[in-house]
């Protein structure tokens, strides 16, 4: 009988967490695991989990980029009754599946707003006999916490409940120590997998679409409108003004903003919500302009396209800037921290990227496959 994995993932605003989870789940299913994915942010038609079953929890999303207010499917703030119902559903689904591995994305190093269901889930898992292997699936960089008590809380929960912590990054590029001060206390639990990247098959795609184009992409698109406006404003100032510019806005860009870009008057501009073959487009492109989310950066590194990256940053979101600066220091991309206000800065960054081919950076991109190998080794051992 196949080893069963119960994989919890919650996306709030973008789709980066869900996309990374889908690549991991696909690798685990391909390796022979029976994977059930508990999705807490609602179904996304563009993100699939082939070979896996799904548990669709009552959806929760963030009201905005501050992540301070959580909303239900009707757009109402979630209340105590909603939290109780969802926690009961999550624990019941876990108990019914009786998995050998419980894999939780990001918590306790993120998703603190979901303690109402994740702490009961962890308690239920620890009390089961025999208990499952409890593993954290963790992004390469943590968001900076201003309150030291929050960081100590992460350490306490990780120490008490988790057997293993899989860091989906490469310590030669960005060690976890750079964003989490208590790595030494968890050293025996932490294993780096390398970065999670779609397999090479994602590059497949016939035709000539994307050839010599400028691809402008904003991941899920929830906070992508400023980048799109900035790119359109910078275009006439660049040596690529006569090239085709393809704007891939992301499925979460609001309808009004999408209509704004679709109705713009610059010739040679194509506007699309989503492309499943974006890697193939990037392979043929002259240049990419993007934000600095985890999955987007993996696509840039995998294809080697010259890229200008404008990291999204806010008071609560710092990880993109750290990732982009680390890669810019290695000349793998050109960073432009224009904050949505400076077409001149973006135009200058574009010219720099065109005259300075990206350096080939030796970064481990087999994180999904390595994750499946490690889980198999640990659960059988």
N, C-alpha and C positions, 0 to 999 in steps of 0.2 A: 504494500500500500504506500502511496506517495506521501511524503511529509507535507503536512498542511501548514500554511503560513496565513496568519491573520494580519493584514497590513492596513494600518490606520493612516489616512492622509486628509488634511484639511486645508483647502485653499480659500483665501478670503477676498482678495482683490484681483490679483493677476492669475496666471495659469502656470507659473513656473514650477511651483511645488507639485502640482498635479502632473505636469508633463514629465518631470524627473521621475515621479513615482510610476508613471506608465512605462518608462524605459526599464526601470528596475523590475517591475512586475513581469514584463515580457521576458526579461532575461531569466528570472526565477522560474517562470512557467516553462520556458524552453529547456531549462536544466532538469525538469521533471518534478518540480514542486507543485502541489495543489494550492493555488493562491486565491485567497478571498480578500478583496480590497474594500475596506470601509471608507466610503467617500463622504466627506462632511460638508462640501461646498456646493453641492448640486451637480447634476449631470452636465458635462460639456461635450457637445456633439463632435467637436474637433479632436478630442482626446480619447483614444480607445485603449482598452486593456485586453488584447487578444489572448485567448487561452485562460483567462481568469474569470472568476465569478465576482460580482460586486454587491456590496451592501450599501444601499443609498440611504444615508441618514437624513432626517429632516434638515434641509439645507440652511446654512448660515453663511452670511457674507458680511464684509466690512462696509460701513456706510461711506467711508472715504479713506484717504491715505494715512490718516492719523491712527486708524485701527482701534479707536476708542469706543465706538458704538457698533454693536453687532445686530444685524437685521435678519428676520426670517424671510421665507419665500414671498410674503406679502409686503415686505418693506417695513414691517413693524419691529421695534426693538424687542429682542428676546427677553423673556421674564423668567422668574424662578420656576414656574410650572413647565415652561418649555424646556428649560435645562434639565429638570427632573425626568421628563419624558424621554429626552434624547439620551441621557445617561443610562436610563433603564434599558432602552433599545440597544445601545451599544454593548452593554454588559451581557444582555440576553443573547445577542447574536454571537458574541465571543464564546459564551458557554455552550451554545448549541453546536458550534463548529468544532470545539475541542481541539484547537491547533497545537502543534508541537513547538511552533515559533510565533511569538507576538512581536511584530515589527511596527514601531511607532515613528512616524516621520516628525522630526524636529523637537518634540517635547522630550525633556524638560528645558531645552535650550531655546525654545520659542513656543508659541501657541499657549502662553500662560493663561489666556482668557478661557481656555478649555479644560482647566483643572477640574471643573465641575463634573466632567465625564471621564477624564483620563486618570484621575486619582482613583475613582471607584474601579476602573478597568484594571489598573495596576494592582490594586488590593485584591481583586478577584483572581488575577493571574497568579499572584504570589501565594495565595491561599490554596490553590488547586494542587492536588497530589497525583502524580508528580507535576510540578510547575512547568510551564513552557519556558523555553529559552526566550528571554526578554531583551530585545535589541532596539537601539535607537538608530534611525537613519538620519544623518546630520549633514547639512550643507557645509561647504568649505569655510564660510565666514559667518560669524554671529553678529547680529545687530548690537551696537554698543548700548550698554545699560548704564544710565546715570546713577542709579541707586545700587550701591554695593550689596545691599541685602538681597536684591533680586538675583545677583550672581551667586551668592552663597546658597540661596534656595535651590538654584539649578544643581549645584554640587551635591547638596543633601539628597535630593530626589534621585539623581543619577547614581549616587553611591548606594542608596538603599534598595532601589528597585531593578536596576538594569545590569544585566550580565555582560553585555557588550555594547560598544558605541562605534558605529561605522561612520567614519568621516569621509564624505565623498569629495575628496580633494587630493592634492599632491603636496606633501610637506616641503618639497623642494621649491615649490612656487609660493604657497601661502600656508604656513603651519597654523594649526588651530590655536597655538599659543598667542598668535597675533591678535585674536579677538576674544579669548577666554583665559583668564589669569590662573585658573586652577587645574590646568592640564596635568601637572605633576601628580596631583592627588588621584587622578583617574587613569594614569598612564597604563596600568595593566588591563584596563577595559577597552582602550582606544586602539582601533586599527584603521589605517588609511586604505581606501579602496582604489584610489585614483578617481578622476572625474567621470561622472555618468554622462555618456554621450551615445546618441543613437548609433546603431551599427552602420557599416559602410553602405549597406543596401539603401539607406535613406538618401544617398547621393544619386541614386538612379533616377533617370528621367530623360526621355528623348526630346527631340525638337531643339529649337534655337532660342526659346524664351529665356530671357536673362542675359543673353550674350552682349557683352560690353555695356550693360545697363548699370545704373546706380540703383541699388536696392536699399530702400529706407524701411526699417522694420522696428516695431515697438512691442515685441512679445505679445502678451495678452491684450495690450492696448488700453487698459484702464487708466493709465497715466501717460499715454503716448501722444496726446494731441499737441502738447508744446513742441515735441521733437518734430512732428510732421510740419508744423507751421515754421519752425526754424529752418528745416531743410528746404522748404519751398522758397523762403525768403533769401536763403544763401545761394540757391541754384544759379541765378543770373550772374553772380559774381565769380563763378568758377569756370575753369577751362572745360568742364563737362556740361555746360549750359545747353548744348545742342544734343546731348545724349538723352536716351529714354530714362526717365526716373520712375521707378516702380515703388509705390507706397503700399506696404502691407501693414494695415492699421491694427490688426488683432481683433478678435471677436468681441472683446469687452469694451471697445471704444463706443461711446454713446452715439445714438442715431443722429443727433444734431451735428456732432463733430464729423461723423462719417459723411453726411450730406454736404458739409462745408468743403471737405477735401475732394469729394467726387465732383462737385460743381465748380472747382477752381478753373481758371481760364488759361493756365499755362499749357501750351501745346507740348506733346511729348511726355506727358505725365499720365501714368496708369495708376488707378487706385483700386485696391482689393482688400477684402477683410482678412483672408487667410489663404495660405498655400501649403498643402501637405508636402510639396516638393521643394521647399525653400532651400534645402541643401544643394539640390541640383541647380537652382537659380544662382546661388552664391558661387558655385564652381565656375559658372560662365560669366559672372559679373565683372565689371571694371572696378567697382568700389561698393562697399557696404557702409551704410550709416545706421547706427543702432543705439539702443540703450545698453546697459551693462549687466543685464540679468544672467543668471547662471547658464540657462539653456542657450541663450543667444550667443554668449561667449564661446560655448562649446561648438556651436555651428561655425563660428568664425575660425576657431583654431583648427577644426577638422577640415575645412575647405581651403584655408590659407589665403582667402581673399583679402586684399588691402582694405582696411576698415578704419573708420572714424567712429569712436564710441563716446556718446554723451551720457554719462551715468546719471540715473535718477537718484536724487538725494532729497531727504527731508529730515526733520528732527528725529523721526523714529526709524528711518531707513538709511543706513550708512554702508551697507555691504557692497553695493555696486561700485561706489567710489574706491573702496579699498581694492577690490578685484581689478578694476580698470587701471589704477595706478601701478599695481604690481606688474601687470602685463605690459603697460606702456614703458616701464623701466627696462624691460627686456626687449623692447622694440617690436613686440608681437602685434601691436596695434597703435593707433594714434588717439590719444585722449583729448577730449575737448570739453572742459567743464564750463560750458557757456550758459548754463542755468536758463536756457530758453529765451535769452534776451539779446544775443549777439550774433546776427548773421555773419558779420565780418569775421568773428573768431572761427565760426564753423567753416567758412569759405577758406580761411588760411589753413585750417587743419586738413581740409580736403586736399589742398595743393601739396601740403607736406606729405600726406599719405601716398599721393600719386608719384611723388619723386623719391620716396624712401620705401622700397618694397619691404613687407613685413619679414622680420627674422623668423627662422624656423625654431620654435621653442620645443624642447623635449619635455612634454607634459603627458602624464599617463591618462589616457582617455578610455581605459577599459574598466571603469568603475562598476558598471552594471554586471558584467561577466564575473569580475572578481568578487562582487557581493554574493552572487549565487554560489560560487566555489566556497567561500568562507562559511556561509550559513550551512552548507552541506557538511563541511568538515566539523563544525562545532556541534551540530545536532546529532551527528553519528558518533562523535567522540565523547 
